[in-house]
Amino acid sequence: MADSRPLRFLSVISELELLSFPKITPKKEFVINSFIGDMHIINLNEEVKREKKRLRK
């Protein structure tokens, strides 16, 4: 049976941001990791870096 959940994506930058909150509690870290675990992580590549630079200008 096919999985009917929609595909969800998260950039590696957002992943790092979510996990780097100061004084994060173990419970919150668990919730964040559960959220991230359901995502397809988009790693950095040249195209992503170029788009990021373009959006920042």
C-alpha positions as CSV (number, residue, x, y, z in Angstrom):
1,M,0.0,0.0,0.0
2,A,1.4,3.4,-0.9
3,D,2.1,6.0,1.7
4,S,-0.5,8.8,1.4
5,R,1.4,11.4,3.4
6,P,2.5,14.4,1.4
7,L,6.2,14.8,0.8
8,R,7.7,17.5,3.1
9,F,11.1,19.1,2.8
10,L,13.4,20.9,5.1
11,S,16.7,22.6,4.3
12,V,19.7,21.5,6.3
13,I,20.0,25.2,7.3
14,S,16.6,25.1,8.9
15,E,17.4,21.8,10.5
16,L,20.5,23.3,12.1
17,E,18.6,26.3,13.3
18,L,15.9,24.2,14.9
19,L,18.5,22.1,16.8
20,S,20.6,25.0,17.9
21,F,18.2,26.9,20.2
22,P,20.0,27.7,23.5
23,K,18.8,25.8,26.6
24,I,16.5,23.5,24.6
25,T,14.8,21.0,26.9
26,P,15.1,17.3,26.2
27,K,11.3,17.2,25.5
28,K,11.5,20.0,23.0
29,E,14.5,18.4,21.3
30,F,12.6,15.1,21.0
31,V,9.6,17.0,19.4
32,I,11.9,18.8,17.0
33,N,13.7,15.6,16.1
34,S,10.4,13.8,15.5
35,F,9.4,16.7,13.2
36,I,12.7,16.6,11.4
37,G,12.5,12.8,11.1
38,D,9.4,13.1,8.9
39,M,11.2,15.4,6.5
40,H,13.3,15.0,3.4
41,I,16.4,17.1,4.2
42,I,17.7,19.2,1.4
43,N,21.4,19.5,1.6
44,L,23.4,22.4,0.4
45,N,24.7,22.4,-3.2
46,E,25.8,25.1,-5.6
47,E,22.3,25.7,-6.9
48,V,20.9,26.1,-3.4
49,K,23.7,28.5,-2.5
50,R,23.2,30.6,-5.6
51,E,19.4,30.8,-4.9
52,K,20.1,31.8,-1.3
53,K,22.5,34.6,-2.4
54,R,19.9,35.8,-5.0
55,L,17.1,35.9,-2.4
56,R,19.3,37.9,0.0
57,K,20.0,40.7,-2.5
